């Protein structure tokens, strides 16, 4: 069943009184989220050993690490889905494409002068 057919079916259920408007809105929202998650590219599993996504956040004033995250590439999809909600301006599709194309080394290097942080992301 296509998305438009599913939407019409939900609207018909509201019209027929089988569900109320709030329940219909929840169903429509879930349908939209399901559609978005299906359309996002995924990180392909790698062969030839484990690969890691490493994120390092450093305080620019003290030079001390504020956060370090090491994530196997196999778990990156979950992290990308979470991160995309907090940083919608980042082109996560392009980042995933780079990872799938075999990118290695430092792939992102950002200095946030407002917060005094240096963020680096590596693929190893």
N, CA, C and O atoms as CSV, one atom per row, in Angstrom:
chain,resi,resn,atom,element,x,y,z
A,1,UNK,N,N,0.853,-1.183,0.000
A,1,UNK,CA,C,0.000,0.000,0.000
A,1,UNK,C,C,0.893,1.239,0.000
A,1,UNK,O,O,1.868,1.309,0.749
A,2,UNK,N,N,0.561,2.204,-0.833
A,2,UNK,CA,C,1.371,3.423,-0.907
A,2,UNK,C,C,1.034,4.350,0.245
A,2,UNK,O,O,0.003,4.202,0.900
A,3,UNK,N,N,1.907,5.295,0.481
A,3,UNK,CA,C,1.730,6.229,1.584
A,3,UNK,C,C,0.442,7.028,1.446
A,3,UNK,O,O,-0.269,7.222,2.432
A,4,UNK,N,N,0.134,7.491,0.250
A,4,UNK,CA,C,-1.088,8.289,0.076
A,4,UNK,C,C,-2.328,7.445,0.364
A,4,UNK,O,O,-3.294,7.949,0.936
A,5,UNK,N,N,-2.316,6.167,-0.026
A,5,UNK,CA,C,-3.449,5.293,0.281
A,5,UNK,C,C,-3.581,5.089,1.788
A,5,UNK,O,O,-4.688,5.068,2.326
A,6,UNK,N,N,-2.446,4.940,2.457
A,6,UNK,CA,C,-2.468,4.752,3.909
A,6,UNK,C,C,-3.005,6.004,4.601
A,6,UNK,O,O,-3.781,5.908,5.552
A,7,UNK,N,N,-2.593,7.170,4.123
A,7,UNK,CA,C,-3.095,8.425,4.700
A,7,UNK,C,C,-4.606,8.544,4.522
A,7,UNK,O,O,-5.330,8.893,5.454
A,8,UNK,N,N,-5.069,8.245,3.305
A,8,UNK,CA,C,-6.507,8.319,3.032
A,8,UNK,C,C,-7.286,7.353,3.916
A,8,UNK,O,O,-8.377,7.673,4.387
A,9,UNK,N,N,-6.727,6.187,4.134
A,9,UNK,CA,C,-7.383,5.199,4.995
A,9,UNK,C,C,-7.502,5.733,6.429
A,9,UNK,O,O,-8.543,5.575,7.067
A,10,UNK,N,N,-6.439,6.363,6.929
A,10,UNK,CA,C,-6.473,6.935,8.283
A,10,UNK,C,C,-7.508,8.052,8.351
A,10,UNK,O,O,-8.287,8.120,9.301
A,11,UNK,N,N,-7.519,8.934,7.339
A,11,UNK,CA,C,-8.503,10.030,7.317
A,11,UNK,C,C,-9.928,9.490,7.243
A,11,UNK,O,O,-10.836,10.052,7.856
A,12,UNK,N,N,-10.129,8.413,6.503
A,12,UNK,CA,C,-11.459,7.786,6.404
A,12,UNK,C,C,-11.872,7.221,7.763
A,12,UNK,O,O,-13.041,7.308,8.138
A,13,UNK,N,N,-10.932,6.648,8.497
A,13,UNK,CA,C,-11.233,6.102,9.834
A,13,UNK,C,C,-11.657,7.225,10.772
A,13,UNK,O,O,-12.551,7.038,11.597
A,14,UNK,N,N,-11.020,8.397,10.650
A,14,UNK,CA,C,-11.416,9.555,11.456
A,14,UNK,C,C,-12.819,9.990,11.061
A,14,UNK,O,O,-13.665,10.228,11.924
A,15,UNK,N,N,-13.068,10.093,9.758
A,15,UNK,CA,C,-14.367,10.518,9.234
A,15,UNK,C,C,-15.476,9.561,9.658
A,15,UNK,O,O,-16.587,9.996,9.963
A,16,UNK,N,N,-15.185,8.269,9.678
A,16,UNK,CA,C,-16.180,7.263,10.068
A,16,UNK,C,C,-16.366,7.174,11.580
A,16,UNK,O,O,-17.265,6.482,12.058
A,17,UNK,N,N,-15.514,7.878,12.334
A,17,UNK,CA,C,-15.629,7.846,13.784
A,17,UNK,C,C,-14.986,6.629,14.418
A,17,UNK,O,O,-15.198,6.379,15.605
A,18,UNK,N,N,-14.208,5.865,13.669
A,18,UNK,CA,C,-13.549,4.675,14.216
A,18,UNK,C,C,-12.399,5.059,15.140
A,18,UNK,O,O,-12.096,4.347,16.097
A,19,UNK,N,N,-11.756,6.201,14.842
A,19,UNK,CA,C,-10.711,6.744,15.701
A,19,UNK,C,C,-10.945,8.248,15.814
A,19,UNK,O,O,-11.584,8.852,14.952
A,20,UNK,N,N,-10.418,8.850,16.892
A,20,UNK,CA,C,-10.586,10.297,17.026
A,20,UNK,C,C,-9.435,11.027,16.323
A,20,UNK,O,O,-8.482,10.399,15.861
A,21,UNK,N,N,-9.534,12.331,16.251
A,21,UNK,CA,C,-8.545,13.130,15.520
A,21,UNK,C,C,-7.142,12.986,16.118
A,21,UNK,O,O,-6.156,12.939,15.382
A,22,UNK,N,N,-7.052,12.918,17.441
A,22,UNK,CA,C,-5.740,12.775,18.091
A,22,UNK,C,C,-5.082,11.452,17.717
A,22,UNK,O,O,-3.886,11.408,17.429
A,23,UNK,N,N,-5.861,10.383,17.721
A,23,UNK,CA,C,-5.324,9.076,17.334
A,23,UNK,C,C,-4.899,9.088,15.864
A,23,UNK,O,O,-3.873,8.514,15.501
A,24,UNK,N,N,-5.693,9.742,15.034
A,24,UNK,CA,C,-5.362,9.862,13.623
A,24,UNK,C,C,-4.065,10.626,13.412
A,24,UNK,O,O,-3.237,10.247,12.584
A,25,UNK,N,N,-3.896,11.710,14.171
A,25,UNK,CA,C,-2.673,12.501,14.065
A,25,UNK,C,C,-1.458,11.669,14.453
A,25,UNK,O,O,-0.407,11.768,13.820
A,26,UNK,N,N,-1.597,10.850,15.490
A,26,UNK,CA,C,-0.489,9.987,15.909
A,26,UNK,C,C,-0.149,8.973,14.819
A,26,UNK,O,O,1.023,8.718,14.540
A,27,UNK,N,N,-1.181,8.401,14.209
A,27,UNK,CA,C,-0.943,7.440,13.132
A,27,UNK,C,C,-0.269,8.099,11.930
A,27,UNK,O,O,0.652,7.533,11.341
A,28,UNK,N,N,-0.731,9.293,11.571
A,28,UNK,CA,C,-0.128,10.008,10.448
A,28,UNK,C,C,1.328,10.363,10.738
A,28,UNK,O,O,2.181,10.289,9.854
A,29,UNK,N,N,1.603,10.747,11.978
A,29,UNK,CA,C,2.964,11.069,12.375
A,29,UNK,C,C,3.857,9.832,12.305
A,29,UNK,O,O,4.982,9.899,11.810
A,30,UNK,N,N,3.354,8.708,12.798
A,30,UNK,CA,C,4.128,7.467,12.756
A,30,UNK,C,C,4.382,7.043,11.306
A,30,UNK,O,O,5.462,6.552,10.977
A,31,UNK,N,N,3.391,7.234,10.455
A,31,UNK,CA,C,3.542,6.900,9.044
A,31,UNK,C,C,4.627,7.764,8.405
A,31,UNK,O,O,5.438,7.271,7.621
A,32,UNK,N,N,4.640,9.032,8.737
A,32,UNK,CA,C,5.639,9.958,8.210
A,32,UNK,C,C,7.035,9.581,8.679
A,32,UNK,O,O,7.980,9.584,7.890
A,33,UNK,N,N,7.170,9.253,9.972
A,33,UNK,CA,C,8.475,8.858,10.518
A,33,UNK,C,C,8.969,7.576,9.881
A,33,UNK,O,O,10.156,7.447,9.582
A,34,UNK,N,N,8.069,6.628,9.670
A,34,UNK,CA,C,8.434,5.361,9.039
A,34,UNK,C,C,8.942,5.605,7.631
A,34,UNK,O,O,9.924,4.996,7.206
A,35,UNK,N,N,8.281,6.486,6.910
A,35,UNK,CA,C,8.671,6.800,5.539
A,35,UNK,C,C,10.047,7.460,5.512
A,35,UNK,O,O,10.868,7.142,4.650
A,36,UNK,N,N,10.310,8.383,6.455
A,36,UNK,CA,C,11.598,9.073,6.497
A,36,UNK,C,C,12.724,8.103,6.801
A,36,UNK,O,O,13.787,8.181,6.185
A,37,UNK,N,N,12.511,7.185,7.746
A,37,UNK,CA,C,13.577,6.259,8.121
A,37,UNK,C,C,13.903,5.302,6.989
A,37,UNK,O,O,15.045,4.858,6.871
A,38,UNK,N,N,12.921,4.971,6.148
A,38,UNK,CA,C,13.173,4.078,5.022
A,38,UNK,C,C,13.969,4.761,3.927
A,38,UNK,O,O,14.712,4.099,3.203
A,39,UNK,N,N,13.828,6.066,3.793
A,39,UNK,CA,C,14.468,6.761,2.688
A,39,UNK,C,C,15.901,7.185,2.987
A,39,UNK,O,O,16.620,7.586,2.071
A,40,UNK,N,N,16.331,7.108,4.229
A,40,UNK,CA,C,17.687,7.522,4.573
A,40,UNK,C,C,18.686,6.452,4.168
A,40,UNK,O,O,18.426,5.262,4.352
A,41,UNK,N,N,19.822,6.857,3.621
A,41,UNK,CA,C,20.839,5.866,3.285
A,41,UNK,C,C,21.430,5.278,4.566
A,41,UNK,O,O,21.469,5.929,5.610
A,42,UNK,N,N,21.882,4.052,4.459
A,42,UNK,CA,C,22.441,3.372,5.623
A,42,UNK,C,C,23.921,3.120,5.397
A,42,UNK,O,O,24.387,3.016,4.262
A,43,UNK,N,N,24.655,3.025,6.509
A,43,UNK,CA,C,26.065,2.672,6.433
A,43,UNK,C,C,26.134,1.182,6.141
A,43,UNK,O,O,25.566,0.365,6.867
A,44,UNK,N,N,26.838,0.840,5.069
A,44,UNK,CA,C,26.985,-0.573,4.707
A,44,UNK,C,C,27.974,-1.224,5.649
A,44,UNK,O,O,28.921,-0.594,6.117
A,45,UNK,N,N,27.737,-2.492,5.917
A,45,UNK,CA,C,28.682,-3.209,6.759
A,45,UNK,C,C,30.005,-3.344,6.013
A,45,UNK,O,O,30.042,-3.465,4.788
A,46,UNK,N,N,31.061,-3.319,6.765
A,46,UNK,CA,C,32.389,-3.343,6.157
A,46,UNK,C,C,32.981,-4.738,6.264
A,46,UNK,O,O,32.630,-5.514,7.153
A,47,UNK,N,N,33.860,-5.033,5.366
A,47,UNK,CA,C,34.589,-6.298,5.433
A,47,UNK,C,C,36.046,-5.971,5.678
A,47,UNK,O,O,36.480,-4.839,5.463
A,48,UNK,N,N,36.793,-6.946,6.122
A,48,UNK,CA,C,38.218,-6.719,6.323
A,48,UNK,C,C,38.535,-6.069,7.656
A,48,UNK,O,O,39.492,-5.300,7.743
A,49,UNK,N,N,37.761,-6.351,8.700
A,49,UNK,CA,C,38.066,-5.828,10.016
A,49,UNK,C,C,37.150,-4.699,10.439
A,49,UNK,O,O,36.438,-4.105,9.629
A,50,UNK,N,N,37.187,-4.425,11.714
A,50,UNK,CA,C,36.316,-3.389,12.268
A,50,UNK,C,C,36.800,-2.013,11.847
A,50,UNK,O,O,38.000,-1.753,11.762
A,51,UNK,N,N,35.836,-1.137,11.585
A,51,UNK,CA,C,36.139,0.269,11.341
A,51,UNK,C,C,35.392,1.056,12.402
A,51,UNK,O,O,34.338,0.643,12.885
A,52,UNK,N,N,35.962,2.192,12.751
A,52,UNK,CA,C,35.417,2.981,13.842
A,52,UNK,C,C,35.123,4.404,13.419
A,52,UNK,O,O,35.825,4.975,12.584
A,53,UNK,N,N,34.084,4.969,13.998
A,53,UNK,CA,C,33.810,6.395,13.921
A,53,UNK,C,C,34.255,6.954,15.263
A,53,UNK,O,O,33.769,6.533,16.313
A,54,UNK,N,N,35.178,7.899,15.224
A,54,UNK,CA,C,35.695,8.488,16.454
A,54,UNK,C,C,35.386,9.983,16.453
A,54,UNK,O,O,35.668,10.696,15.489
A,55,UNK,N,N,34.804,10.433,17.551
A,55,UNK,CA,C,34.467,11.843,17.706
A,55,UNK,C,C,35.252,12.369,18.899
A,55,UNK,O,O,35.254,11.771,19.975
A,56,UNK,N,N,35.923,13.508,18.686
A,56,UNK,CA,C,36.701,14.107,19.769
A,56,UNK,C,C,36.308,15.574,19.890
A,56,UNK,O,O,36.370,16.325,18.916
A,57,UNK,N,N,35.901,15.979,21.100
A,57,UNK,CA,C,35.556,17.372,21.381
A,57,UNK,C,C,36.569,17.879,22.396
A,57,UNK,O,O,36.720,17.314,23.479
A,58,UNK,N,N,37.267,18.965,22.025
A,58,UNK,CA,C,38.328,19.514,22.862
A,58,UNK,C,C,37.991,20.948,23.250
A,58,UNK,O,O,37.490,21.716,22.428
A,59,UNK,N,N,38.267,21.310,24.503
A,59,UNK,CA,C,38.103,22.682,24.959
A,59,UNK,C,C,39.244,23.502,24.368
A,59,UNK,O,O,40.415,23.196,24.591
A,60,UNK,N,N,38.900,24.544,23.616
A,60,UNK,CA,C,39.932,25.337,22.932
A,60,UNK,C,C,40.776,26.164,23.900
A,60,UNK,O,O,41.920,26.488,23.581
A,61,UNK,N,N,40.253,26.510,25.057
A,61,UNK,CA,C,40.992,27.328,26.015
A,61,UNK,C,C,42.024,26.487,26.759
A,61,UNK,O,O,43.190,26.869,26.860
A,62,UNK,N,N,41.587,25.339,27.282
A,62,UNK,CA,C,42.483,24.513,28.097
A,62,UNK,C,C,43.211,23.443,27.280
A,62,UNK,O,O,44.252,22.939,27.700
A,63,UNK,N,N,42.659,23.098,26.114
A,63,UNK,CA,C,43.235,22.026,25.311
A,63,UNK,C,C,42.883,20.642,25.821
A,63,UNK,O,O,43.353,19.641,25.280
A,64,UNK,N,N,42.058,20.578,26.860
A,64,UNK,CA,C,41.681,19.289,27.443
A,64,UNK,C,C,40.470,18.709,26.709
A,64,UNK,O,O,39.592,19.445,26.260
A,65,UNK,N,N,40.438,17.372,26.593
A,65,UNK,CA,C,39.284,16.740,25.954
A,65,UNK,C,C,38.022,16.922,26.795
A,65,UNK,O,O,38.045,16.746,28.013
A,66,UNK,N,N,36.928,17.273,26.134
A,66,UNK,CA,C,35.629,17.402,26.808
A,66,UNK,C,C,34.795,16.145,26.609
A,66,UNK,O,O,34.034,15.749,27.491
A,67,UNK,N,N,34.941,15.523,25.445
A,67,UNK,CA,C,34.191,14.303,25.149
A,67,UNK,C,C,34.935,13.512,24.087
A,67,UNK,O,O,35.525,14.074,23.165
A,68,UNK,N,N,34.894,12.209,24.236
A,68,UNK,CA,C,35.465,11.298,23.248
A,68,UNK,C,C,34.477,10.162,23.058
A,68,UNK,O,O,34.046,9.535,24.026
A,69,UNK,N,N,34.117,9.896,21.797
A,69,UNK,CA,C,33.178,8.825,21.494
A,69,UNK,C,C,33.818,7.942,20.431
A,69,UNK,O,O,34.267,8.433,19.396
A,70,UNK,N,N,33.858,6.641,20.689
A,70,UNK,CA,C,34.355,5.658,19.734
A,70,UNK,C,C,33.204,4.701,19.447
A,70,UNK,O,O,32.704,4.026,20.347
A,71,UNK,N,N,32.789,4.651,18.183
A,71,UNK,CA,C,31.608,3.887,17.811
A,71,UNK,C,C,31.928,2.993,16.622
A,71,UNK,O,O,32.402,3.485,15.598
A,72,UNK,N,N,31.679,1.677,16.734
A,72,UNK,CA,C,31.882,0.821,15.565
A,72,UNK,C,C,30.974,1.283,14.425
A,72,UNK,O,O,29.832,1.673,14.668
A,73,UNK,N,N,31.459,1.246,13.204
A,73,UNK,CA,C,30.664,1.722,12.075
A,73,UNK,C,C,29.332,0.988,11.952
A,73,UNK,O,O,28.363,1.540,11.430
A,74,UNK,N,N,29.282,-0.235,12.424
A,74,UNK,CA,C,28.028,-0.986,12.378
A,74,UNK,C,C,26.919,-0.352,13.196
A,74,UNK,O,O,25.744,-0.630,12.960
A,75,UNK,N,N,27.272,0.493,14.153
A,75,UNK,CA,C,26.273,1.157,15.000
A,75,UNK,C,C,26.054,2.611,14.614
A,75,UNK,O,O,25.312,3.327,15.287
A,76,UNK,N,N,26.689,3.051,13.545
A,76,UNK,CA,C,26.618,4.458,13.165
A,76,UNK,C,C,25.204,4.877,12.760
A,76,UNK,O,O,24.799,6.007,13.031
A,77,UNK,N,N,24.449,3.987,12.120
A,77,UNK,CA,C,23.097,4.347,11.692
A,77,UNK,C,C,22.261,4.861,12.860
A,77,UNK,O,O,21.576,5.877,12.742
A,78,UNK,N,N,22.321,4.160,13.975
A,78,UNK,CA,C,21.551,4.593,15.147
A,78,UNK,C,C,22.028,5.960,15.613
A,78,UNK,O,O,21.214,6.822,15.943
A,79,UNK,N,N,23.328,6.161,15.643
A,79,UNK,CA,C,23.870,7.446,16.049
A,79,UNK,C,C,23.496,8.560,15.093
A,79,UNK,O,O,23.209,9.676,15.526
A,80,UNK,N,N,23.494,8.278,13.806
A,80,UNK,CA,C,23.130,9.286,12.807
A,80,UNK,C,C,21.663,9.693,12.950
A,80,UNK,O,O,21.326,10.870,12.831
A,81,UNK,N,N,20.801,8.722,13.205
A,81,UNK,CA,C,19.388,9.049,13.376
A,81,UNK,C,C,19.178,9.961,14.575
A,81,UNK,O,O,18.375,10.893,14.520
A,82,UNK,N,N,19.894,9.695,15.648
A,82,UNK,CA,C,19.783,10.535,16.841
A,82,UNK,C,C,20.387,11.903,16.566
A,82,UNK,O,O,19.777,12.924,16.883
A,83,UNK,N,N,21.576,11.933,15.980
A,83,UNK,CA,C,22.267,13.198,15.719
A,83,UNK,C,C,21.498,14.087,14.756
A,83,UNK,O,O,21.511,15.309,14.902
A,84,UNK,N,N,20.832,13.497,13.783
A,84,UNK,CA,C,20.111,14.305,12.792
A,84,UNK,C,C,18.971,15.100,13.420
A,84,UNK,O,O,18.559,16.124,12.874
A,85,UNK,N,N,18.464,14.646,14.547
A,85,UNK,CA,C,17.404,15.386,15.237
A,85,UNK,C,C,17.957,16.616,15.954
A,85,UNK,O,O,17.247,17.606,16.130
A,86,UNK,N,N,19.225,16.553,16.366
A,86,UNK,CA,C,19.828,17.653,17.094
A,86,UNK,C,C,20.635,18.590,16.200
A,86,UNK,O,O,20.880,19.740,16.564
A,87,UNK,N,N,21.043,18.107,15.047
A,87,UNK,CA,C,21.842,18.921,14.125
A,87,UNK,C,C,21.281,18.781,12.714
A,87,UNK,O,O,21.913,18.162,11.857
A,88,UNK,N,N,20.101,19.347,12.461
A,88,UNK,CA,C,19.453,19.153,11.169
A,88,UNK,C,C,20.187,19.805,10.000
A,88,UNK,O,O,19.920,19.462,8.848
A,89,UNK,N,N,21.105,20.735,10.267
A,89,UNK,CA,C,21.807,21.431,9.187
A,89,UNK,C,C,22.983,20.636,8.621
A,89,UNK,O,O,23.536,21.008,7.586
A,90,UNK,N,N,23.366,19.556,9.282
A,90,UNK,CA,C,24.492,18.751,8.808
A,90,UNK,C,C,23.990,17.781,7.744
A,90,UNK,O,O,22.934,17.169,7.904
A,91,UNK,N,N,24.738,17.644,6.671
A,91,UNK,CA,C,24.364,16.758,5.559
A,91,UNK,C,C,24.763,15.323,5.902
A,91,UNK,O,O,25.793,14.830,5.444
A,92,UNK,N,N,23.946,14.665,6.703
A,92,UNK,CA,C,24.255,13.315,7.147
A,92,UNK,C,C,24.269,12.329,5.980
A,92,UNK,O,O,25.019,11.353,6.006
A,93,UNK,N,N,23.442,12.575,4.951
A,93,UNK,CA,C,23.434,11.693,3.784
A,93,UNK,C,C,24.802,11.702,3.107
A,93,UNK,O,O,25.298,10.657,2.687
A,94,UNK,N,N,25.412,12.883,3.002
A,94,UNK,CA,C,26.739,12.990,2.402
A,94,UNK,C,C,27.791,12.316,3.276
A,94,UNK,O,O,28.714,11.682,2.765
A,95,UNK,N,N,27.654,12.452,4.575
A,95,UNK,CA,C,28.591,11.812,5.504
A,95,UNK,C,C,28.510,10.295,5.367
A,95,UNK,O,O,29.540,9.623,5.317
A,96,UNK,N,N,27.304,9.754,5.307
A,96,UNK,CA,C,27.128,8.308,5.150
A,96,UNK,C,C,27.695,7.853,3.808
A,96,UNK,O,O,28.334,6.804,3.722
A,97,UNK,N,N,27.459,8.645,2.760
A,97,UNK,CA,C,28.007,8.295,1.440
A,97,UNK,C,C,29.532,8.251,1.486
A,97,UNK,O,O,30.143,7.364,0.891
A,98,UNK,N,N,30.147,9.194,2.184
A,98,UNK,CA,C,31.612,9.209,2.312
A,98,UNK,C,C,32.115,7.972,3.042
A,98,UNK,O,O,33.113,7.366,2.653
A,99,UNK,N,N,31.413,7.611,4.097
A,99,UNK,CA,C,31.795,6.416,4.857
A,99,UNK,C,C,31.694,5.183,3.967
A,99,UNK,O,O,32.596,4.346,3.946
A,100,UNK,N,N,30.577,5.077,3.227
A,100,UNK,CA,C,30.372,3.927,2.351
A,100,UNK,C,C,31.378,3.879,1.208
A,100,UNK,O,O,31.686,2.802,0.698
A,101,UNK,N,N,31.895,5.040,0.802
A,101,UNK,CA,C,32.892,5.095,-0.266
A,101,UNK,C,C,34.298,4.792,0.244
A,101,UNK,O,O,35.254,4.800,-0.531
A,102,UNK,N,N,34.430,4.525,1.540
A,102,UNK,CA,C,35.724,4.137,2.090
A,102,UNK,C,C,36.527,5.265,2.688
A,102,UNK,O,O,37.739,5.129,2.852
A,103,UNK,N,N,35.891,6.379,3.022
A,103,UNK,CA,C,36.615,7.507,3.613
A,103,UNK,C,C,37.371,7.056,4.862
A,103,UNK,O,O,36.888,6.229,5.636
A,104,UNK,N,N,38.556,7.613,5.036
A,104,UNK,CA,C,39.351,7.329,6.220
A,104,UNK,C,C,40.017,8.606,6.688
A,104,UNK,O,O,40.152,9.568,5.932
A,105,UNK,N,N,40.433,8.604,7.946
A,105,UNK,CA,C,41.084,9.776,8.508
A,105,UNK,C,C,40.067,10.783,9.002
A,105,UNK,O,O,38.910,10.447,9.252
A,106,UNK,N,N,40.510,12.021,9.140
A,106,UNK,CA,C,39.643,13.086,9.642
A,106,UNK,C,C,38.669,13.482,8.544
A,106,UNK,O,O,39.079,13.869,7.450
A,107,UNK,N,N,37.365,13.383,8.842
A,107,UNK,CA,C,36.368,13.729,7.835
A,107,UNK,C,C,35.615,15.008,8.197
A,107,UNK,O,O,35.010,15.640,7.330
A,108,UNK,N,N,35.650,15.386,9.465
A,108,UNK,CA,C,35.007,16.636,9.887
A,108,UNK,C,C,35.909,17.306,10.908
A,108,UNK,O,O,36.422,16.661,11.823
A,109,UNK,N,N,36.095,18.616,10.739
A,109,UNK,CA,C,36.911,19.412,11.653
A,109,UNK,C,C,36.208,20.755,11.811
A,109,UNK,O,O,36.219,21.576,10.895
A,110,UNK,N,N,35.597,20.978,12.973
A,110,UNK,CA,C,34.800,22.184,13.204
A,110,UNK,C,C,35.291,22.885,14.459
A,110,UNK,O,O,35.525,22.252,15.488
A,111,UNK,N,N,35.444,24.196,14.361
A,111,UNK,CA,C,35.775,25.012,15.532
A,111,UNK,C,C,34.554,25.855,15.854
A,111,UNK,O,O,34.097,26.656,15.038
A,112,UNK,N,N,34.035,25.658,17.062
A,112,UNK,CA,C,32.880,26.418,17.539
A,112,UNK,C,C,33.399,27.489,18.486
A,112,UNK,O,O,33.591,27.243,19.677
A,113,UNK,N,N,33.622,28.677,17.943
A,113,UNK,CA,C,34.199,29.754,18.749
A,113,UNK,C,C,33.246,30.233,19.833
A,113,UNK,O,O,33.686,30.665,20.899
A,114,UNK,N,N,31.949,30.160,19.573
A,114,UNK,CA,C,30.972,30.609,20.561
A,114,UNK,C,C,31.046,29.764,21.836
A,114,UNK,O,O,30.993,30.295,22.945
A,115,UNK,N,N,31.168,28.441,21.666
A,115,UNK,CA,C,31.255,27.548,22.824
A,115,UNK,C,C,32.693,27.197,23.195
A,115,UNK,O,O,32.931,26.524,24.197
A,116,UNK,N,N,33.653,27.654,22.385
A,116,UNK,CA,C,35.049,27.369,22.676
A,116,UNK,C,C,35.400,25.905,22.529
A,116,UNK,O,O,36.172,25.371,23.326
A,117,UNK,N,N,34.841,25.239,21.513
A,117,UNK,CA,C,35.068,23.818,21.329
A,117,UNK,C,C,35.626,23.521,19.943
A,117,UNK,O,O,35.306,24.197,18.966
A,118,UNK,N,N,36.452,22.512,19.882
A,118,UNK,CA,C,36.990,21.990,18.627
A,118,UNK,C,C,36.464,20.569,18.481
A,118,UNK,O,O,36.744,19.708,19.316
A,119,UNK,N,N,35.687,20.320,17.400
A,119,UNK,CA,C,35.075,19.013,17.179
A,119,UNK,C,C,35.752,18.378,15.971
A,119,UNK,O,O,35.842,18.979,14.900
A,120,UNK,N,N,36.222,17.154,16.165
A,120,UNK,CA,C,36.862,16.396,15.093
A,120,UNK,C,C,36.193,15.025,14.999
A,120,UNK,O,O,35.914,14.384,16.012
A,121,UNK,N,N,35.941,14.589,13.758
A,121,UNK,CA,C,35.369,13.268,13.536
A,121,UNK,C,C,36.293,12.520,12.575
A,121,UNK,O,O,36.670,13.027,11.519
A,122,UNK,N,N,36.643,11.297,12.977
A,122,UNK,CA,C,37.560,10.463,12.214
A,122,UNK,C,C,36.897,9.128,11.864
A,122,UNK,O,O,36.038,8.633,12.594
A,123,UNK,N,N,37.313,8.564,10.742
A,123,UNK,CA,C,36.974,7.194,10.390
A,123,UNK,C,C,38.289,6.420,10.395
A,123,UNK,O,O,39.222,6.773,9.674
A,124,UNK,N,N,38.362,5.385,11.193
A,124,UNK,CA,C,39.605,4.585,11.292
A,124,UNK,C,C,39.295,3.122,11.163
A,124,UNK,O,O,40.202,2.292,11.219
